[in-house]
Amino acid sequence: MSTTNEKNIATLLHLSTLSQYLIPFGNYIFPILIWSSKKNESEFVNYNGKQVLNFQLSMFLYTLLLLLIAVPIFIFTFLKNVTYDEVFNHQNVDFDNLNHENITGFVMLAIVAAIMFGFLKIIEFILIIYGAVKASNGEQYKYPLSISFFK
C-alpha cells in the first residue's frame, strides 16, 4: 500500500515529463531529478520513475527513427527538383518539376513517417496523463510500447 506522499511524488514524476513542451529535454531532466532523490525512499516511486524514464527514452528512440526516415527523403526530393544554378547563383527556386507525378513511394513513406510522428506525440501526451492518474490511484502502471532500459 502506497502512502499519499508516494502517490503524489509518483504522479509528479509522470506529469513532469510534460515540461518538454516548455523546456527542452525537460521530459528527462525533471523526472531524473525527482526519481534520483526519492527512489531509495519508496519502491512505488522507484517503479514509477523507471517506467517514466523507460517510456521517455522509448519515445525518443521512436521519434529519432521516424525523423531518420522522413527528413532525408524530404531533402532528397527537394534537391532532386532544384537545379545547381538555382541554388548556387542565387536565382529563384522553381518548383515546376515538383508535382504529383514526381512523388515517389519514398516520399509517401516520408509523409507517412511525418504523420506517425504526430500521432506518436498525441499518444505520448494521452499516456502520460493516464499514467499520472494511475499513479495517483496508487496503481503501478507500465507504459505500452516502452522498452525496458531500466529494470
C-alpha positions in Angstrom: 0.0 0.0 0.0 1.4 3.4 -1.0 1.1 6.5 1.1 -0.4 9.7 -0.2 3.0 11.3 -0.3 4.3 8.4 -2.5 1.3 8.7 -4.8 1.8 12.4 -5.2 5.5 12.0 -6.0 4.8 9.3 -8.5 2.1 11.4 -10.1 4.5 14.4 -10.3 7.1 12.1 -11.9 4.6 11.3 -14.7 3.4 14.9 -15.1 7.0 16.3 -15.1 7.5 14.8 -18.5 5.1 17.4 -19.9 7.7 20.0 -19.2 9.1 19.0 -22.6 6.6 21.4 -24.2 8.2 24.4 -22.3 11.8 23.4 -21.6 13.9 21.4 -24.0 14.8 18.0 -22.5 12.6 18.8 -19.5 11.0 15.4 -20.0 14.3 13.8 -19.0 15.7 16.4 -16.6 12.8 16.7 -14.1 11.9 13.0 -13.9 15.6 12.1 -13.3 15.9 14.7 -10.6 12.7 13.6 -8.8 13.4 9.9 -9.2 17.0 10.0 -8.2 16.1 12.0 -5.0 13.2 9.7 -3.9 14.0 6.2 -5.4 15.6 4.9 -2.2 12.8 6.0 0.0 9.9 4.2 -1.8 9.6 1.2 -4.0 6.5 2.7 -5.6 8.3 5.9 -6.6 11.2 3.9 -7.8 9.0 1.7 -10.0 7.2 4.7 -11.5 10.4 6.6 -12.1 11.8 3.7 -14.1 8.6 3.4 -16.1 8.6 7.1 -16.9 12.2 7.2 -18.0 11.8 4.0 -20.0 8.8 5.5 -21.8 10.5 8.8 -22.5 13.7 7.1 -23.8 11.5 4.8 -26.0 9.6 7.8 -27.4 12.9 9.5 -28.2 14.1 6.3 -30.0 10.8 6.1 -32.0 10.9 9.8 -32.8 14.5 9.6 -33.9 13.7 6.6 -36.1 10.8 8.4 -37.8 13.0 11.5 -38.4 15.7 9.4 -39.9 13.2 8.1 -42.4 11.4 11.3 -43.2 14.0 14.1 -43.2 16.5 12.6 -45.7 13.7 11.7 -48.1 12.3 15.2 -48.0 15.7 16.7 -48.6 16.5 14.3 -51.4 13.1 15.1 -53.1 13.8 18.9 -52.7 17.3 18.6 -54.1 16.2 16.4 -57.0 13.9 19.1 -58.2 16.2 22.0 -57.9 19.0 22.8 -60.3 22.6 23.8 -59.5 22.1 27.3 -60.9 19.1 28.0 -58.8 20.9 27.1 -55.6 24.4 28.5 -56.1 23.7 31.5 -58.3 21.0 32.9 -56.0 18.3 32.6 -58.6 14.7 32.0 -57.7 14.0 28.3 -57.0 11.4 27.0 -59.4 9.3 24.1 -58.2 7.7 23.3 -61.6 9.2 19.9 -61.6 7.8 19.1 -58.2 4.3 17.8 -58.9 2.3 14.7 -58.1 3.8 12.8 -60.9 7.3 13.1 -59.4 6.2 12.0 -55.9 7.6 8.5 -55.5 6.9 5.8 -53.0 9.8 7.1 -50.9 8.1 10.5 -50.5 4.9 8.7 -49.5 6.9 6.8 -46.9 8.3 10.1 -45.6 4.8 11.6 -45.4 3.5 8.5 -43.5 6.5 8.8 -41.1 5.7 12.5 -40.5 2.0 11.7 -39.8 3.1 8.8 -37.5 5.3 11.3 -35.6 2.2 13.5 -35.0 0.2 10.5 -33.8 3.1 9.4 -31.6 3.2 12.8 -29.8 -0.6 12.7 -29.3 -0.4 9.2 -27.9 2.5 10.1 -25.7 0.5 13.0 -24.2 -2.5 10.8 -23.5 -0.4 8.0 -22.0 1.4 10.4 -19.7 -1.9 11.7 -18.3 -3.2 8.1 -18.0 0.0 7.1 -16.1 -0.4 10.0 -13.8 -4.0 9.1 -13.0 -2.9 5.5 -12.3 -0.1 6.7 -10.0 -2.4 9.0 -8.1 -4.7 6.0 -7.5 -1.7 4.0 -6.2 -1.6 1.6 -9.1 1.6 0.5 -10.8 1.4 1.4 -14.5 3.6 0.1 -17.3 3.5 2.2 -20.4 2.7 0.3 -23.6 5.4 0.4 -26.4 8.0 1.0 -23.7 11.4 -0.6 -24.0 12.9 -1.6 -20.6 16.2 0.4 -20.4 15.9 0.5 -16.6 15.0 -2.8 -14.9 
